[in-house]
Amino acid sequence: MRDAVAKLPHLRQDFTASLVVFLVALPLCVGVAVASGVPAELGLVTGIVGGIVTGLLPGSSLQVSGPAAGLTVLVFEAVSEFGLPALGVVVLCAGLLQIALGALRLGRWFRAISVSVVEGMLAGIGLVIIAGQLYAAAGLKAPASGVGKIAGLPGAAAHALGSTEALASLAVGAGTIAVMVLWKRLPAGARTVPGALAAVTLATLATLAFGLPVATVEVRGLLDSLQPPGADAFGALASPALIGTILAFTLIASAESLFSAAAVDRLHDGPRTDYDKELMAQGVGNTVCGVLGALPMTAVIVRSSANVHAGARTKASRVLHGVWLLLFTALLPFALALIPLPALAGILVHAGWKLIPFRGVVSLWRAHRGEALILVVTALAIVMVNMFEGVVIGLALSVVKTAWEASHVKLEIIDKGAGPIQAHVSGNATFLRLPRILDSLESLPRDRPVEVDLSGVHHLDHAVRTALQSWAAQHGSTAAGPVKVIADTELVEAAPGT
């Protein structure tokens, strides 16, 4: 025993932290699975793999992995379009891609993704989750599209007001949200039980005590829920749409995990994350989840921060939390059947709300309006189109914004009244600034000689060079004489008479 303690000097702290993380993860694993349209047990399987498999691998020491609300919308869309058997193929391929990206040492480059795009992605996911789970809280079926979910809310509310069952279901969902919001205001001793677990437990007890007519979790059994992908499922890889879904899973899961790692590193003073190894660890976990036909995993900031704040010191805490999930799933599966579905919907509405950075958008708008615009457009694109195309739109906007800012150019016209007019160009002259450059040069008097000084230009792209050659030829053909170009050999050679 003493030898074990010597090898694991922080076992007591890690053991306590693992119980806290287990209690936080349990309702979230079940809620994410139900919201994703898959058996509840599959969410627990992903939590188990995230704890035991990914938890043992190097990368980040205190980060906890499992099914995430951030992938709920994408999983639901994938299952709806391709069927549950194809989910394993998507997760398996995404995991293999993550392993390859980590092996190629590309993990650190995911940190180069604009924070505004990631926050916009999470905000869009949060809006879709909230809209969809409001239907689930009322016991109604949600429309498929994000726009349909939001547009249909008034009609769903009118329907719920006329139905006793729907009102009872809504009451359970609203009560769950209220408990989670108010739980943080209780004394520290009471808050040793995670708010999500307390809310689900109270909702379950209230449903049983009052005999409320609300739906509960359907239990299939762990082994019956597992659906390893067969040969037919792999045949779907011929579909471009499925390939796009795999890429979306890879991009979003990797970015969310590595951004979470950066956030968790700021919460403790232990070993820092090795991003390439962490990406490979996530890939191994997703590969195993894909083989089992379970949900995809990411590192989850809620569970990770709970792990740190509970006093975890090593990766033993996250591994043990996976062991507790496994024991619960194996020994107490009947407990899942008692959980009301509107309670899980309430948990997901609360989680979706926390994904929307309201304060961040306001502060970002004051300091960096371009970044705030990217965030909002990304979120709206995800709601109006879908997850993958919304993220692509956000990334494209980010690239365009960066290119625009990088192409800063200054054009100064000096006219002393006599002699040639001097045009000094400095900065990065790219095609994005070409209209402004040409407008200024073409407004110069055609009966005066012109000197163009490019000595301050750091970069001159082909489009600008060609346009300047054309302008110099036209202006130099007048009686004013040829245009004199300074510090650019190609333009000097192209300008007539110079």
C-alpha positions in Angstrom: 0.0 0.0 0.0 2.8 2.4 0.9 4.5 1.6 -2.4 1.3 2.5 -4.3 1.0 5.8 -2.4 4.7 6.5 -3.2 4.1 6.0 -6.9 0.9 8.0 -6.8 1.6 10.8 -4.3 -1.6 12.7 -5.3 -4.0 9.7 -5.3 -6.2 11.2 -2.6 -6.7 14.5 -4.5 -7.1 12.7 -7.8 -9.6 10.3 -6.4 -11.8 13.1 -5.0 -11.6 15.1 -8.2 -12.5 12.0 -10.3 -15.8 11.7 -8.3 -16.7 15.3 -8.9 -15.9 15.0 -12.7 -18.0 11.8 -12.8 -21.0 13.5 -11.3 -20.6 16.4 -13.7 -20.1 14.2 -16.7 -22.9 11.7 -16.1 -25.9 13.9 -16.9 -24.1 15.7 -19.7 -23.1 12.4 -21.4 -26.7 11.3 -21.4 -28.1 14.6 -22.4 -25.8 15.1 -25.3 -26.6 11.6 -26.6 -30.3 12.1 -26.4 -30.1 15.5 -28.1 -27.9 14.0 -30.8 -30.6 11.5 -31.6 -28.7 8.4 -30.5 -29.2 5.9 -27.6 -28.3 7.4 -24.2 -25.7 4.7 -23.6 -23.6 5.9 -26.6 -22.9 9.1 -24.8 -21.7 7.2 -21.7 -19.5 5.0 -24.0 -17.8 8.1 -25.3 -17.3 9.4 -21.8 -15.8 6.1 -20.8 -13.4 6.1 -23.8 -12.5 9.7 -23.2 -11.6 8.9 -19.6 -9.9 5.6 -19.8 -8.3 5.6 -23.3 -7.6 9.3 -24.0 -7.0 9.9 -20.3 -4.1 7.5 -20.3 -2.4 9.1 -23.3 0.1 12.0 -23.2 -0.8 15.5 -24.2 -2.7 17.4 -21.6 -2.6 16.1 -18.0 -5.8 17.6 -16.5 -8.0 18.0 -19.5 -11.1 15.7 -19.6 -12.6 14.4 -22.8 -16.1 13.1 -23.6 -19.2 13.9 -25.7 -19.6 17.6 -26.1 -22.6 19.9 -26.6 -20.6 21.6 -29.3 -20.9 18.6 -31.7 -24.6 17.9 -30.9 -26.0 19.7 -34.0 -23.5 18.2 -36.3 -24.1 14.6 -35.0 -27.8 15.0 -35.3 -27.5 16.2 -38.9 -25.2 13.3 -39.7 -27.4 10.7 -38.2 -30.5 12.2 -39.9 -28.8 12.3 -43.3 -26.7 9.1 -43.3 -28.2 7.0 -40.5 -26.8 5.8 -37.2 -24.5 3.0 -38.7 -22.6 5.7 -40.7 -21.9 7.7 -37.5 -19.2 5.1 -36.6 -17.5 5.6 -40.0 -17.5 9.4 -39.6 -16.1 9.3 -36.1 -13.5 6.6 -37.0 -12.2 8.6 -40.1 -12.2 11.8 -38.1 -10.1 10.1 -35.4 -7.6 8.8 -38.0 -7.3 12.2 -39.5 -6.6 13.7 -36.1 -3.8 11.1 -35.5 -2.3 12.0 -38.9 -2.5 15.7 -38.2 -0.8 15.2 -34.8 1.9 13.0 -36.2 2.6 15.7 -38.8 3.0 18.1 -36.0 0.1 20.3 -37.1 -1.7 20.4 -33.8 -0.2 23.8 -32.8 -1.5 25.3 -36.1 -5.1 24.8 -34.9 -4.4 27.6 -32.5 -4.0 29.9 -35.6 -7.8 29.6 -36.3 -9.4 32.9 -35.5 -10.9 33.0 -32.0 -13.9 34.9 -33.5 -14.6 31.9 -35.8 -14.5 29.4 -33.0 -16.6 31.6 -30.7 -19.0 32.2 -33.6 -19.2 28.5 -34.2 -20.0 27.8 -30.5 -22.6 30.7 -30.5 -24.3 29.3 -33.6 -24.3 25.8 -32.0 -25.7 27.3 -28.8 -28.6 29.0 -30.7 -29.5 25.8 -32.5 -29.3 23.7 -29.3 -31.5 26.1 -27.4 -34.1 26.3 -30.2 -34.1 22.5 -30.6 -34.2 21.6 -26.9 -37.1 24.0 -26.3 -39.2 21.6 -28.4 -37.8 18.6 -26.5 -38.7 20.3 -23.2 -42.3 20.5 -24.4 -42.3 16.9 -25.6 -42.6 18.0 -29.3 -40.6 17.1 -32.3 -38.3 19.9 -33.5 -38.0 20.9 -37.2 -34.9 19.7 -39.0 -33.3 23.1 -40.0 -32.0 25.8 -37.7 -34.2 28.4 -39.3 -37.2 26.0 -39.0 -36.5 25.5 -35.3 -36.5 29.2 -34.6 -39.4 30.1 -36.9 -41.6 27.3 -35.4 -41.2 28.4 -31.8 -44.3 30.6 -31.7 -46.4 27.8 -33.0 -44.9 25.3 -30.6 -45.6 27.7 -27.7 -49.2 28.0 -28.8 -49.5 24.2 -29.0 -47.9 23.7 -25.6 -50.3 26.1 -23.9 -53.2 24.0 -25.0 -51.7 20.7 -23.8 -51.5 19.5 -20.2 -48.8 17.0 -21.0 -46.7 19.7 -22.8 -47.1 22.1 -19.9 -46.0 19.5 -17.4 -43.0 18.7 -19.5 -42.1 22.4 -19.8 -42.4 22.8 -16.1 -39.9 20.0 -15.5 -37.5 21.5 -18.1 -37.9 25.1 -16.7 -37.4 23.8 -13.1 -34.2 22.0 -14.2 -32.8 25.3 -15.6 -33.9 27.2 -12.5 -32.1 24.8 -10.2 -28.9 25.0 -12.3 -29.0 28.8 -12.3 -29.7 29.1 -8.6 -27.3 26.3 -7.5 -24.3 28.6 -7.9 -25.8 30.9 -5.2 -26.0 28.3 -2.6 -23.3 27.9 0.2 -20.1 26.2 -0.8 -20.9 23.1 1.1 -24.1 22.5 -0.8 -22.3 23.1 -4.1 -20.1 20.0 -3.6 -22.8 18.2 -5.6 -22.7 19.5 -9.2 -25.6 21.6 -10.3 -26.5 19.5 -13.3 -26.7 16.3 -11.3 -28.7 18.0 -8.6 -31.1 19.4 -11.2 -31.6 16.0 -12.9 -32.1 14.3 -9.5 -34.7 16.8 -8.3 -36.5 16.6 -11.6 -36.6 12.8 -11.5 -37.9 12.8 -7.9 -40.5 15.4 -8.7 -41.7 13.4 -11.7 -42.0 10.2 -9.7 -43.6 11.9 -6.7 -46.3 13.7 -8.6 -46.7 11.1 -11.4 -46.1 13.7 -14.1 -46.9 12.6 -17.7 -43.5 13.2 -19.1 -41.2 11.0 -21.3 -38.2 9.4 -19.8 -34.9 8.1 -21.2 -35.2 4.9 -23.3 -32.8 2.3 -22.1 -31.5 -0.3 -24.6 -28.6 -1.8 -22.6 -24.9 -1.1 -23.2 -24.2 -4.0 -25.6 -27.4 -3.5 -27.6 -26.6 0.2 -28.1 -23.2 -0.4 -29.6 -23.3 -0.4 -33.4 -19.8 -1.0 -34.9 -19.9 0.2 -38.5 -20.2 -2.7 -41.1 -19.1 -2.9 -44.6 -22.2 -1.2 -45.9 -21.5 1.8 -43.8 -18.1 2.2 -45.2 -19.6 2.3 -48.7 -21.1 5.7 -47.8 -17.5 7.1 -48.0 -18.2 7.5 -51.8 -20.5 10.3 -50.9 -18.9 13.8 -51.1 -21.4 14.9 -48.4 -20.1 12.3 -46.0 -16.5 13.4 -46.7 -17.5 17.0 -45.9 -19.0 15.8 -42.6 -15.8 14.0 -41.7 -13.8 17.1 -42.4 -16.2 19.2 -40.3 -16.0 16.7 -37.4 -12.2 16.8 -37.6 -11.9 20.6 -37.8 -14.4 21.4 -35.1 -13.5 18.6 -32.6 -9.7 19.4 -33.0 -10.2 23.2 -32.7 -12.5 22.8 -29.7 -10.1 20.4 -27.9 -7.0 22.5 -28.4 -8.7 25.8 -27.5 -9.9 24.0 -24.4 -6.4 22.8 -23.7 -5.1 26.4 -23.8 -7.9 27.5 -21.4 -7.2 24.7 -19.0 -3.4 25.4 -19.0 -4.3 28.9 -17.6 -6.1 27.3 -14.7 -3.2 25.4 -13.2 0.6 25.6 -12.8 1.3 22.0 -13.8 2.8 20.6 -17.0 1.7 22.5 -20.1 -0.1 20.8 -23.0 1.8 19.3 -25.9 -0.7 20.1 -28.7 0.5 17.6 -31.2 0.4 14.7 -28.7 -3.0 16.0 -27.4 -4.4 16.0 -30.9 -3.2 12.4 -31.4 -4.7 11.4 -28.1 -8.0 12.9 -29.2 -7.6 11.0 -32.5 -7.0 7.7 -30.7 -10.1 8.2 -28.6 -12.3 9.1 -31.6 -10.9 6.1 -33.5 -12.0 3.8 -30.6 -15.4 5.6 -30.4 -15.8 5.1 -34.2 -15.1 1.4 -33.9 -17.7 1.1 -31.2 -20.2 3.3 -33.1 -20.3 5.8 -30.3 -20.5 9.6 -30.3 -17.4 11.7 -31.2 -15.4 13.2 -28.4 -13.7 16.4 -27.7 -12.0 17.9 -24.7 -14.7 19.6 -22.7 -14.0 22.8 -20.8 -16.8 22.3 -18.2 -15.5 18.9 -17.1 -11.9 20.0 -17.4 -12.4 23.1 -15.2 -14.3 21.0 -12.7 -11.4 18.6 -12.6 -8.9 21.4 -11.9 -11.0 23.2 -9.4 -11.7 19.9 -7.5 -7.9 19.6 -6.9 -6.8 17.1 -9.5 -3.0 16.9 -9.8 -2.4 14.2 -12.4 -4.2 12.3 -15.2 -5.3 9.7 -12.7 -8.4 11.7 -12.0 -9.7 11.7 -15.5 -8.9 8.0 -15.9 -10.8 7.2 -12.7 -13.8 9.3 -13.8 -14.0 7.0 -16.9 -13.9 4.0 -14.6 -16.8 5.3 -12.5 -18.8 5.9 -15.7 -18.1 2.3 -16.8 -19.2 0.9 -13.4 -22.4 3.0 -13.5 -23.3 1.9 -17.0 -22.7 -1.7 -16.2 -24.3 -1.9 -12.7 -27.0 0.8 -12.7 -28.4 1.0 -16.2 -32.0 1.0 -14.9 -31.4 4.4 -13.3 -31.2 6.0 -16.7 -34.8 5.0 -17.4 -36.0 7.2 -14.5 -34.5 10.4 -16.0 -37.1 12.7 -17.5 -36.3 13.9 -21.1 -37.3 17.5 -20.4 -34.8 17.6 -17.6 -32.0 16.7 -20.0 -33.4 19.3 -22.4 -33.1 21.8 -19.6 -29.5 20.9 -19.1 -28.8 21.3 -22.8 -30.6 24.7 -22.9 -28.4 25.9 -20.1 -25.3 24.5 -21.8 -26.3 26.2 -25.1 -26.8 29.5 -23.4 -23.3 29.3 -21.9 -21.9 28.8 -25.4 -23.1 32.2 -26.5 -20.5 34.9 -25.6 -22.8 37.8 -25.0 -20.3 39.9 -23.0 -17.6 38.9 -25.4 -19.5 40.2 -28.4 -20.1 43.6 -26.8 -16.5 44.1 -25.7 -15.3 42.8 -29.1 -17.5 45.2 -30.9 -16.0 48.1 -29.0 -12.4 47.1 -29.7 -12.4 45.1 -32.9 -15.6 45.5 -34.9 -14.3 43.3 -37.8 -13.8 40.4 -35.4 -17.2 40.9 -33.9 -18.8 40.9 -37.4 -17.0 37.6 -38.2 -18.3 36.1 -34.9 -21.9 37.1 -35.6 -21.9 36.1 -39.3 -20.4 32.7 -38.4 -23.1 32.1 -35.8 -26.0 33.2 -38.1 -24.6 31.1 -41.0 -24.6 28.0 -38.9 -28.2 28.7 -37.9 -29.4 29.5 -41.4 -27.3 26.9 -43.4 -25.5 24.2 -41.5 -22.5 23.6 -39.3 -19.9 22.8 -42.0 -20.8 25.6 -44.4 -21.2 28.1 -41.5 -17.7 27.4 -40.3 -16.3 27.6 -43.8 -18.0 31.0 -44.3 -16.5 32.2 -41.0 -13.0 31.0 -42.0 -13.3 32.7 -45.4 -14.3 36.0 -43.8 -11.4 35.7 -41.4 -8.9 35.2 -44.2 -10.4 38.1 -46.2 -10.2 40.4 -43.2 -6.6 39.4 -42.5 -5.6 39.9 -46.1 -7.3 43.3 -46.2 -5.5 44.4 -43.0 -2.2 43.0 -44.3 -2.5 44.9 -47.6 -2.3 48.3 -45.9 -0.9 50.8 -48.3 -0.3 54.5 -48.1 -0.3 56.8 -51.2 1.0 60.4 -50.7 0.8 62.9 -53.6 3.2 65.8 -53.4 2.7 68.7 -55.8 5.0 71.7 -55.4 3.4 73.6 -58.2 6.4 73.4 -60.5 8.2 70.3 -61.8 6.9 66.8 -61.7 4.2 65.6 -59.3 5.5 63.1 -56.9 3.5 60.0 -55.8 5.0 58.1 -52.9 3.7 54.6 -52.3 4.5 52.6 -49.2 3.2 49.5 -47.5 1.8 46.3 -49.1 0.4 47.1 -52.5 -2.0 44.2 -53.3 -5.0 43.8 -55.5 -7.3 44.5 -52.6 -6.1 48.1 -52.5 -5.7 48.5 -56.3 -8.9 50.6 -56.8 -7.7 53.2 -54.3 -4.3 53.4 -55.9 -5.6 53.7 -59.4 -8.2 56.3 -58.4 -5.5 58.5 -57.0 -3.1 58.1 -59.9 -5.8 58.6 -62.6 -6.9 61.8 -61.0 -3.5 63.4 -61.6 -3.3 66.1 -64.3 -2.4 64.5 -67.6 -0.4 67.6 -68.7 2.1 67.3 -65.9 5.1 64.9 -65.5 4.8 62.3 -62.7 7.4 60.5 -60.6 6.2 57.3 -58.8 8.4 56.4 -55.8 8.0 52.7 -54.8 11.0 52.6 -52.5 8.7 52.3 -49.4 6.7 49.3 -50.8 7.3 46.0 -49.0 5.3 43.9 -51.3 3.9 44.6 -54.8 1.7 41.8 -56.2 1.3 41.0 -59.9 -2.1 42.6 -60.3 -0.9 46.0 -59.0 2.4 45.8 -61.0 0.4 45.1 -64.2 -2.1 47.9 -63.5 0.7 50.4 -62.8 2.5 49.5 -66.0 -0.7 50.1 -67.9 -1.3 53.4 -66.2 2.3 54.5 -66.7 2.1 53.7 -70.4 -1.1 55.7 -70.9 0.0 58.7 -68.8 3.5 58.7 -70.4 2.0 58.8 -73.9 0.7 62.4 -73.3 2.7 65.6 -73.9 3.7 65.6 -70.3 6.4 63.0 -71.0 7.1 59.5 -69.6 6.4 58.5 -66.0 9.5 58.2 -63.9 9.5 55.2 -61.6 11.9 54.9 -58.7 12.9 51.6 -57.0 11.1 49.1 -59.3 13.1 47.7 -62.2 10.2 46.0 -64.0 8.1 49.1 -64.0 11.0 51.3 -65.0 11.7 49.0 -68.0 8.0 49.0 -68.9 7.5 52.7 -68.7 8.0 54.3 -72.2 11.0 56.5 -72.5 12.6 55.7 -69.2 
